Structures are given as C-alpha cells and as structure tokens.
Amino acid sequence: MSDSEILAVAVFVPLPGNEEAAMASIRVLMSTLAKRGYSRDYLYRDAKSREYVLVRYWKSEEARREALEDPEVLRCWAELAHEIKTIKVHEALESVRFDALPRSENGDPC
C-alpha cells in the first residue's frame, strides 16, 4: 500500500434473489474503478455467513472524490443499492504500528 492510498472495507449481503445481479454490478463497478485508475479492489466471501467483504485501495483522496462524481460509478452504486444490504463500511482504515501499542505492567504486550 502506498502512502497516498486509502484502505476502505465494506461488508454486505445480496438481497434475496439478487445474488447474480449484485455480482454482475460489483464486477462492472470494480472494472470501472480500475479502468479509470480510482482504485484496486478485492472481493471475498465468508463461507459460513455468506457475507461478502469488499476490500478497496483508493489510489488517493483525490481519486476517491473523482469517483464520487463519476456518472458511471454513481450509476453502479445506484444499482447496487437495490441489490445488496450493506452491513458495515470502513471508509478509511489506518495501519497500526505495533511499537506504538501499549504494553502491560510487566512489559509484555498481552
């Protein structure tokens, strides 16, 4: 991850009967974002809960703002709003330095 990239994560489930449509919309969205250089995306699914986890590395804050104004991207998000239920969104995750974490009274990390 480069210094300018922003890590975002979304957890969602397709609405009943919409899994195929949702995956088609996600595919178009991911392709559009990549083609325009806004982000690189990875999609995962939890085998037990059937929740999907979308991991997105925005190229930069500027790229994210541009995507929010891009008519094709907005169209994809509008379609998805009718096909999925969003469970959780993390807009900007930061890495944690382990040397900055507090230690216990005896000096052990746990």
C-alpha positions in Angstrom: 0.0 0.0 0.0 1.4 3.3 -1.0 1.4 6.4 1.3 -1.4 8.1 -0.7 -3.6 5.0 -0.9 -6.7 4.8 1.4 -7.9 1.4 2.5 -11.7 1.0 2.7 -13.7 -2.1 3.5 -17.4 -2.9 3.0 -19.3 -5.9 4.3 -22.6 -6.7 2.5 -25.0 -9.5 1.6 -27.0 -9.7 -1.6 -30.7 -9.2 -1.1 -32.8 -12.4 -1.6 -32.9 -13.4 -5.2 -30.4 -10.7 -6.2 -27.0 -12.5 -5.9 -26.4 -12.9 -9.6 -27.4 -9.3 -10.3 -25.3 -8.0 -7.4 -22.2 -9.9 -8.6 -22.7 -8.5 -12.1 -23.0 -5.0 -10.7 -19.9 -5.5 -8.5 -18.0 -6.7 -11.5 -18.9 -3.6 -13.5 -18.1 -1.3 -10.6 -14.7 -2.9 -9.9 -13.8 -2.8 -13.6 -14.9 0.8 -14.0 -12.9 1.9 -10.9 -9.8 0.0 -12.0 -10.1 1.2 -15.7 -10.3 4.8 -14.6 -7.4 4.4 -12.1 -9.5 5.2 -9.0 -8.8 2.1 -7.0 -7.9 -1.6 -6.9 -10.5 -3.9 -5.4 -10.6 -7.4 -3.9 -13.8 -9.3 -3.2 -14.0 -12.1 -0.6 -16.9 -14.2 0.7 -17.3 -15.8 4.2 -18.3 -19.4 3.6 -20.4 -19.6 6.8 -22.3 -16.3 6.8 -22.3 -15.8 3.1 -21.3 -12.2 3.7 -19.1 -10.5 1.1 -16.2 -8.4 2.1 -15.0 -5.8 -0.5 -11.5 -4.5 0.2 -10.8 -1.3 -1.8 -7.5 0.6 -2.0 -8.3 4.0 -3.3 -5.4 5.5 -5.3 -5.7 8.7 -3.3 -8.2 11.0 -1.7 -8.5 12.9 -5.0 -9.2 9.7 -6.8 -12.0 8.9 -4.3 -13.5 12.3 -4.8 -13.4 12.0 -8.5 -15.1 8.6 -8.3 -17.9 10.1 -6.2 -18.6 12.5 -9.1 -18.2 10.0 -11.9 -21.6 9.3 -13.6 -20.8 5.7 -14.5 -19.6 4.9 -11.0 -22.6 6.6 -9.5 -24.9 4.5 -11.7 -23.2 1.3 -10.5 -23.7 2.3 -6.8 -27.3 3.2 -7.5 -27.9 -0.3 -9.0 -26.2 -2.0 -6.1 -28.4 -0.1 -3.6 -31.3 -2.2 -4.9 -29.3 -5.5 -4.9 -27.4 -5.6 -1.6 -27.8 -4.9 2.0 -24.7 -3.1 3.4 -23.8 -4.4 6.8 -20.7 -2.3 7.6 -18.4 0.2 5.9 -15.0 1.3 7.0 -14.2 4.4 4.9 -10.5 4.8 5.8 -8.6 2.2 7.8 -5.2 3.1 9.2 -2.3 0.7 9.8 -1.3 0.2 13.4 2.3 0.2 14.4 3.0 -2.5 17.0 5.8 -0.5 18.6 3.2 2.2 19.4 0.8 -0.2 21.2 0.6 0.0 25.0 2.3 -2.8 27.0 1.1 -4.5 30.1 2.6 -3.5 33.5 5.3 -6.2 33.3 6.3 -5.1 29.8 4.6 -8.0 27.9 2.4 -6.9 25.0 -0.5 -9.1 26.4 
